[in-house]
Amino acid sequence: MIIRKAVKEDMPQVLELIQELATFEKEPDAVVVTVEDLVRDGFSKNPLFHCFVAEVDNQIIGIAFYYYRYSTWKGKTIHLEDLIVKESKRGSGAGFALYSEIIQQGKRDNVRRIEWNVLDWNTPAIDFYEKTGAKVLDDWRVAQIDETAISNFIKNLKRK
């Protein structure tokens, strides 16, 4: 198994893994990002994300998809957006290898925190993270506003 930084040519396989994760998380129709979006947004002059891949026999079996954030309390942080391993390759060590690479990247970058979200019903993932020393916070809620709500908010602002 090789862990390496993703390249543009990996994006079709990366998108396949993203779609597999969406199905696992019971949201099979939620993915709207395209290969073109991934190439444009991840490989421009100022990339919006970075990605490590786990590769076996020229096949990508897992990804760690991340980007940098800035905390008003901590400074530079890494947000691990997704850690995905093909269902058929879980238990191969790919997830741990990718997770380790993200933590090492955080150390190289001198970040003060690495953070991510995990669904409350994904107990195998929660158990894994806690065993590695991560804290899974129970008292914070994720807030999101989708495209429709953004448009509605703007329309309502213009009416006032």
C-alpha positions as CSV (number, residue, x, y, z in Angstrom):
1,M,0.0,0.0,0.0
2,I,1.2,3.5,-0.9
3,I,0.0,6.6,0.8
4,R,0.6,9.7,-1.4
5,K,-0.8,13.1,-2.3
6,A,-3.6,13.0,-4.8
7,V,-3.1,14.2,-8.3
8,K,-5.7,15.5,-10.8
9,E,-5.9,12.1,-12.5
10,D,-7.1,10.6,-9.3
11,M,-10.3,12.6,-9.1
12,P,-12.6,10.1,-10.9
13,Q,-11.6,7.4,-8.3
14,V,-11.9,10.0,-5.5
15,L,-15.4,10.9,-6.6
16,E,-16.3,7.2,-6.6
17,L,-15.3,6.9,-3.0
18,I,-17.2,10.1,-2.1
19,Q,-20.3,8.6,-3.6
20,E,-19.7,5.3,-1.8
21,L,-19.5,7.3,1.5
22,A,-22.7,9.1,0.7
23,T,-24.4,5.8,0.3
24,F,-23.0,4.5,3.5
25,E,-24.2,7.6,5.3
26,K,-27.7,7.0,3.9
27,E,-27.5,10.0,1.5
28,P,-26.9,8.4,-1.9
29,D,-28.3,11.3,-3.9
30,A,-26.6,14.1,-1.9
31,V,-23.4,14.3,-3.9
32,V,-23.5,17.0,-6.6
33,V,-19.8,17.7,-6.9
34,T,-18.2,16.6,-10.2
35,V,-14.8,15.5,-11.2
36,E,-14.4,18.9,-12.9
37,D,-15.2,20.6,-9.6
38,L,-12.6,18.5,-7.8
39,V,-9.9,19.2,-10.3
40,R,-10.7,22.9,-10.4
41,D,-11.0,23.4,-6.7
42,G,-8.2,21.1,-5.6
43,F,-5.5,21.9,-8.1
44,S,-5.7,25.6,-8.8
45,K,-3.2,28.2,-7.7
46,N,-5.0,28.5,-4.3
47,P,-6.5,25.0,-3.7
48,L,-9.6,24.7,-1.6
49,F,-8.7,21.2,-0.4
50,H,-5.9,18.7,-0.2
51,C,-6.1,14.9,-0.4
52,F,-4.1,11.9,0.4
53,V,-4.8,8.6,-1.3
54,A,-4.2,5.0,-0.3
55,E,-3.3,3.0,-3.4
56,V,-2.9,-0.7,-3.9
57,D,-2.0,-2.1,-7.4
58,N,-2.7,1.3,-9.0
59,Q,-6.2,1.3,-7.5
60,I,-7.2,4.0,-4.9
61,I,-8.8,2.2,-2.0
62,G,-9.1,5.1,0.4
63,I,-8.8,8.9,0.8
64,A,-8.2,11.5,3.4
65,F,-9.7,14.8,2.2
66,Y,-8.8,17.9,4.2
67,Y,-8.4,21.6,4.2
68,Y,-7.1,24.4,6.4
69,R,-9.2,26.5,8.7
70,Y,-8.4,29.2,11.2
71,S,-9.6,29.1,14.7
72,T,-10.0,32.4,16.6
73,W,-8.9,30.5,19.7
74,K,-6.2,28.2,18.3
75,G,-5.0,29.7,15.0
76,K,-4.3,27.4,12.1
77,T,-6.1,24.1,12.1
78,I,-6.9,21.2,9.8
79,H,-10.4,20.1,9.0
80,L,-10.5,16.5,8.0
81,E,-13.6,16.5,5.7
82,D,-13.7,12.8,4.9
83,L,-11.7,9.7,5.6
84,I,-13.0,7.0,3.3
85,V,-11.9,3.5,2.7
86,K,-13.7,1.3,0.1
87,E,-16.0,-1.1,2.0
88,S,-14.3,-4.1,0.5
89,K,-10.9,-2.8,1.8
90,R,-11.9,-1.9,5.4
91,G,-9.7,-3.7,7.9
92,S,-6.7,-3.5,5.5
93,G,-5.0,-0.8,7.5
94,A,-5.7,1.8,4.9
95,G,-7.9,3.9,7.2
96,F,-5.3,3.9,10.0
97,A,-2.5,4.8,7.4
98,L,-4.5,7.7,6.0
99,Y,-5.5,8.9,9.5
100,S,-1.8,8.8,10.6
101,E,-0.8,10.8,7.5
102,I,-3.3,13.5,8.4
103,I,-1.9,13.7,11.9
104,Q,1.6,13.8,10.6
105,Q,0.6,16.6,8.2
106,G,-0.8,18.5,11.1
107,K,2.5,18.2,13.0
108,R,4.5,19.2,9.9
109,D,2.2,22.3,9.6
110,N,2.3,23.1,13.3
111,V,-1.5,23.2,13.6
112,R,-2.9,23.4,17.0
113,R,-6.0,21.2,16.2
114,I,-7.2,18.7,13.7
115,E,-11.0,18.3,13.7
116,W,-13.7,16.4,11.9
117,N,-17.3,15.3,12.2
118,V,-18.6,11.8,12.8
119,L,-22.2,10.6,12.7
120,D,-23.4,9.7,16.2
121,W,-24.5,6.2,14.9
122,N,-21.1,5.4,13.5
123,T,-19.9,3.7,16.7
124,P,-17.0,1.8,15.0
125,A,-15.5,5.2,13.9
126,I,-16.1,6.8,17.2
127,D,-14.5,3.9,19.0
128,F,-11.5,4.1,16.7
129,Y,-11.0,7.9,17.1
130,E,-11.3,7.7,20.9
131,K,-8.7,4.9,21.0
132,T,-6.3,7.2,19.2
133,G,-6.7,10.0,21.8
134,A,-9.3,12.1,20.0
135,K,-12.2,13.6,21.9
136,V,-15.6,13.2,20.4
137,L,-17.6,16.2,21.6
138,D,-21.2,15.6,22.7
139,D,-22.0,19.2,23.5
140,W,-21.5,20.8,20.0
141,R,-24.0,20.7,17.2
142,V,-23.2,21.0,13.5
143,A,-25.1,23.9,11.8
144,Q,-25.5,24.1,8.1
145,I,-27.3,26.3,5.6
146,D,-27.9,24.7,2.1
147,E,-28.3,26.4,-1.3
148,T,-32.1,26.8,-1.0
149,A,-31.8,28.3,2.4
150,I,-29.1,30.7,1.3
151,S,-31.3,31.9,-1.6
152,N,-34.3,32.2,0.7
153,F,-32.3,34.2,3.2
154,I,-31.0,36.6,0.5
155,K,-34.5,37.1,-0.9
156,N,-35.8,37.9,2.6
157,L,-33.0,40.3,3.2
158,K,-33.9,42.2,0.0
159,R,-37.5,42.5,1.1
160,K,-36.6,44.2,4.3
